[in-house]
Amino acid sequence: MKNSRFAFLQNLGSETSGLSVILIVVAVAFSFSSPKFLTMANLESMGFQMPLLGLLTLAMLAPIVSGGFNLAVVFTANMSGLTLAWILIQFGGPDAGIGAFILGCLAAMLVGLLAGAVIGVIIAYVGAHPILVSLAMMVFLQGLGEFLTRGGDISGFPDYMRVIGHGTLFYIPVPLILFGIVAVIWHILLKRTKHGFSVYMTGSNILAAEYAGLHTKRTLVLIYTLSGLLCSVAGILMAARFNSVRVGHGEALLLITVLACFLGGIDPFGGKGRVVPVIISLFILQILSSGLNLIGANQHLATAVWGLFLIAVMVMRSDLVRTFASYVRKT
């Protein structure tokens, strides 16, 4: 029995275990600070808010694990949402049928796939730096979106889209269910498939991966293509949540996706990281945001706390702290 428990804790990993403790401590602290924290209304609100950030964070995760970056995640989502909105408007806007919605979703996902594939192809076959390529794509999508919308937003969608953005199933928010499904698929993709193995090997040492016979160029293209696809799903959810689409929606989420990845143990230099700790870090960030809001703190304080939180985590993971901890255990 003890051996099975020890094996279970080993499978969880120190990263997951540590973040789980932080999650519990933060949740308990806010439950005492505000009687509204553990109410169904607040929990449901968090369940609606987190999935959008979660999807964009998962879209950022694989590129970072591969040793790269995708700065275009937010604007890829926005452009995908604009594509869906444009098709719905062409078919009557609020009166558009399910067929138009399905067509719009397919077109939105195609836009996300293409944006990600272009980034991946340039990184893999031209050899340009991922930050520069994704930054260029971000600027291109932002400019194109501003040109097409004249800086405004598109609204007026069918009522059935509210189910995706605001509906519940057995009291569980539909966006949270969508995020859970995607997270499981992402975990399996990275940990149980050849593609996932190639992602980690590419991030650890791309030359060694090539010498080992892995098709690293194809892996890089697929990484960014799937990242773009996931951004399109986030764009569809964004349109359903806000009942409107604008190029600037969610701009502030870009840096938070990076924060969530690093807080979840993703190595900024690539080759290391898992989905589960990142999901726990997302819950921690959401609890901090909601908890601070409930106790009456300024909403901008949450961003400052997130930054301090990440600094603290980086310090705790530093070699100096690890060496000191090892010395204390030996003595």
C-alpha positions in Angstrom: 0.0 0.0 0.0 2.8 2.4 0.9 4.7 1.5 -2.2 1.6 2.2 -4.4 1.2 5.6 -2.7 4.8 6.4 -3.2 4.6 5.4 -6.9 1.5 7.6 -7.2 3.3 10.6 -5.8 6.3 10.0 -8.1 3.9 9.9 -11.1 2.4 13.2 -9.9 5.9 14.8 -9.9 7.3 17.4 -7.5 6.0 20.2 -9.7 2.4 19.0 -9.6 2.5 18.2 -5.9 4.0 21.6 -5.0 1.5 23.5 -7.1 -1.3 21.5 -5.7 -0.3 22.6 -2.2 -0.1 26.2 -3.3 -3.6 25.9 -4.9 -5.1 24.5 -1.7 -3.4 27.2 0.5 -4.6 30.0 -1.8 -8.1 28.7 -2.0 -8.4 28.2 1.8 -7.0 31.7 2.4 -9.6 33.4 0.2 -12.4 31.2 1.5 -11.6 32.7 5.0 -11.1 36.2 3.6 -14.5 36.3 1.7 -17.6 34.4 2.5 -18.6 34.7 -1.2 -15.5 32.8 -2.4 -16.9 29.3 -2.1 -20.4 30.1 -3.3 -21.8 28.5 -6.4 -22.0 31.8 -8.2 -18.3 32.6 -7.7 -17.2 29.1 -8.6 -19.3 29.1 -11.7 -17.9 32.5 -12.6 -14.4 31.2 -12.4 -15.4 28.2 -14.5 -16.5 30.6 -17.3 -13.5 32.9 -17.1 -10.6 30.5 -17.0 -11.1 28.3 -20.1 -10.3 31.1 -22.6 -7.0 31.8 -20.9 -6.5 28.0 -20.6 -6.9 27.4 -24.3 -4.5 30.1 -25.3 -2.0 28.9 -22.7 -2.1 25.3 -24.1 -1.6 26.9 -27.6 1.6 28.5 -26.1 2.8 25.4 -24.3 4.0 23.2 -27.1 6.0 25.9 -28.9 7.8 26.7 -25.6 8.5 23.0 -24.9 10.0 22.8 -28.4 12.4 25.6 -27.6 10.3 28.3 -29.5 7.5 30.7 -28.9 4.2 31.8 -30.4 3.5 35.5 -29.8 0.6 35.4 -32.3 -1.7 33.2 -30.2 -4.1 36.0 -29.3 -4.4 37.6 -32.7 -4.7 34.2 -34.4 -7.7 33.6 -32.1 -9.1 37.0 -32.9 -8.7 36.5 -36.7 -10.4 33.1 -36.4 -13.2 34.7 -34.5 -13.5 37.4 -37.1 -13.8 34.7 -39.8 -16.6 33.0 -38.0 -18.4 36.3 -37.4 -18.1 37.3 -41.1 -19.6 34.1 -42.3 -22.5 34.3 -39.7 -23.2 37.9 -40.9 -23.3 36.7 -44.5 -26.0 34.2 -43.6 -28.2 36.6 -41.6 -26.3 37.3 -38.4 -28.8 36.6 -35.5 -30.9 34.5 -37.9 -28.0 32.3 -39.2 -28.7 28.6 -39.0 -26.6 25.8 -37.5 -25.2 25.0 -41.0 -23.7 28.5 -41.2 -22.2 28.2 -37.7 -20.6 24.9 -38.6 -19.2 26.4 -41.9 -18.0 29.4 -39.9 -16.2 27.2 -37.4 -14.5 25.2 -40.1 -13.4 28.4 -41.8 -12.1 29.7 -38.5 -10.1 26.6 -37.8 -8.7 26.7 -41.3 -7.5 30.3 -40.7 -5.9 29.2 -37.4 -4.2 26.2 -39.1 -2.9 28.4 -41.9 -1.5 31.0 -39.5 0.2 28.4 -37.4 1.5 26.5 -40.5 3.1 29.6 -42.0 4.9 30.3 -38.7 6.1 26.7 -38.5 7.3 26.5 -42.1 9.3 29.6 -41.8 10.9 28.5 -38.5 11.6 25.0 -39.8 12.7 25.6 -43.4 14.0 29.2 -43.3 15.7 29.0 -39.9 14.3 32.3 -38.6 13.9 32.7 -34.9 10.5 31.7 -33.5 10.1 35.0 -31.6 10.7 37.1 -34.7 8.5 35.0 -37.0 5.6 34.8 -34.5 5.9 38.6 -33.8 5.7 39.3 -37.6 2.6 37.1 -37.8 1.1 38.9 -34.8 1.6 42.3 -36.4 0.3 41.0 -39.8 -2.9 39.6 -38.3 -3.4 42.7 -36.1 -3.0 45.0 -39.1 -5.2 42.8 -41.4 -7.9 42.6 -38.7 -7.9 46.4 -38.1 -8.1 47.0 -41.9 -11.0 44.6 -42.4 -13.0 45.9 -39.3 -11.9 49.5 -39.5 -11.0 49.2 -35.9 -14.5 48.4 -34.8 -16.1 45.1 -33.7 -18.6 42.7 -35.2 -21.6 41.7 -33.2 -25.1 40.2 -33.6 -24.8 36.4 -33.5 -27.4 33.7 -33.2 -28.8 32.9 -29.7 -27.7 29.3 -29.8 -24.1 30.4 -29.6 -24.8 31.5 -26.0 -24.8 27.8 -25.0 -21.1 27.6 -25.9 -20.1 30.7 -24.0 -22.6 30.8 -21.2 -24.3 27.4 -21.0 -23.9 24.7 -18.3 -24.1 20.9 -18.4 -24.9 19.3 -15.1 -24.0 22.6 -13.4 -20.6 22.6 -15.1 -19.9 25.5 -17.4 -19.7 24.4 -21.1 -16.4 26.4 -21.7 -14.8 24.5 -18.8 -15.9 21.2 -20.3 -14.5 22.2 -23.7 -11.2 23.2 -22.0 -11.1 19.9 -20.1 -11.5 17.9 -23.3 -8.8 19.8 -25.1 -6.5 19.6 -22.1 -6.8 15.8 -22.0 -6.2 15.5 -25.8 -3.1 17.8 -25.4 -1.8 15.7 -22.5 -2.1 12.5 -24.5 -0.6 14.1 -27.6 2.5 15.3 -25.8 3.0 12.2 -23.5 1.7 9.3 -25.4 2.5 9.9 -29.1 5.5 9.9 -31.4 4.8 13.6 -32.1 5.0 14.4 -28.4 8.3 12.5 -28.1 9.7 14.5 -31.0 8.5 17.8 -29.4 10.5 17.1 -26.3 13.6 15.9 -28.2 13.5 18.9 -30.4 13.3 21.2 -27.5 16.1 19.4 -25.6 18.6 19.3 -28.5 17.4 19.7 -32.0 20.7 18.6 -33.5 20.7 15.4 -31.4 17.1 14.8 -32.4 18.1 15.1 -36.1 21.0 12.7 -35.6 18.6 10.3 -33.9 16.5 10.2 -37.1 13.7 12.4 -36.0 12.1 14.7 -38.7 12.5 17.9 -36.7 11.3 20.2 -39.5 8.1 18.3 -39.8 7.7 18.3 -36.0 8.1 22.1 -35.9 5.6 22.7 -38.6 3.1 20.4 -36.8 3.7 22.1 -33.5 2.8 25.5 -34.7 0.0 24.3 -36.9 -1.7 22.6 -34.0 -1.0 25.7 -31.9 -2.9 27.7 -34.5 -5.7 25.2 -34.5 -6.1 25.6 -30.7 -6.1 29.4 -31.1 -9.0 29.1 -33.5 -11.0 27.1 -30.9 -10.2 29.9 -28.4 -11.4 32.4 -31.0 -14.7 30.6 -31.4 -15.2 30.5 -27.6 -14.3 34.2 -27.4 -17.0 35.1 -29.9 -19.5 33.0 -28.0 -18.5 34.5 -24.7 -18.6 38.2 -25.7 -21.2 38.0 -28.4 -18.9 40.2 -30.5 -15.5 40.0 -32.1 -12.8 42.6 -32.2 -9.1 42.5 -33.1 -8.0 43.8 -29.7 -10.0 41.3 -27.6 -7.8 39.5 -25.1 -4.6 41.4 -25.9 -3.6 41.4 -22.2 -3.8 37.6 -22.1 -0.6 37.1 -24.1 1.8 37.7 -21.2 -0.4 35.8 -18.8 -0.2 32.7 -21.0 3.6 32.8 -20.7 3.2 33.4 -17.0 1.0 30.3 -16.6 3.4 28.2 -18.6 6.5 29.2 -16.6 4.6 28.9 -13.3 3.6 25.4 -14.4 7.2 24.3 -14.7 7.7 24.7 -18.5 11.4 25.2 -19.2 11.8 28.5 -21.1 14.7 26.9 -23.0 12.6 24.0 -24.1 12.6 20.2 -23.6 10.7 20.1 -20.3 7.1 20.7 -19.2 3.8 18.9 -18.7 0.2 19.8 -19.2 -1.1 19.0 -15.7 1.1 21.4 -13.7 0.2 24.2 -16.2 -3.5 23.5 -15.6 -3.0 23.8 -11.9 -1.1 27.0 -12.4 -4.1 28.3 -14.4 -6.4 27.5 -11.5 -4.1 29.3 -9.1 -4.0 32.4 -11.2 -7.8 32.4 -11.6 -8.3 32.0 -7.8 -5.9 34.9 -7.2 -7.8 37.1 -9.6 -11.3 36.2 -8.3 -10.2 36.3 -4.7 -8.6 39.7 -4.9 -11.7 41.0 -6.7 -14.0 39.6 -3.9 -12.0 41.3 -1.1 -12.3 44.6 -2.9 -8.8 44.9 -4.2 -8.1 46.9 -7.4 -8.3 44.6 -10.5 -4.9 45.7 -11.6 -3.4 44.4 -8.3 -4.0 40.9 -9.5 -1.6 41.4 -12.4 1.0 42.7 -9.9 0.5 39.7 -7.6 0.8 37.4 -10.6 4.2 38.9 -11.4 5.4 38.7 -7.8 4.2 35.1 -7.7 6.2 34.2 -10.8 9.3 35.9 -9.4 8.9 33.9 -6.2 8.6 30.7 -8.1 11.7 31.4 -10.2 13.6 32.1 -7.0 12.4 28.8 -5.5 13.6 27.0 -8.6 17.0 28.6 -8.7 20.1 26.5 -8.4 21.2 28.5 -5.3 18.0 27.6 -3.4 18.2 24.0 -4.5 21.8 23.7 -3.3 20.9 25.3 0.0 17.9 22.9 0.4 20.2 19.9 -0.4 22.7 21.1 2.2 20.0 21.4 4.9 18.7 17.9 4.2 22.3 16.5 4.5 22.9 18.3 7.8 
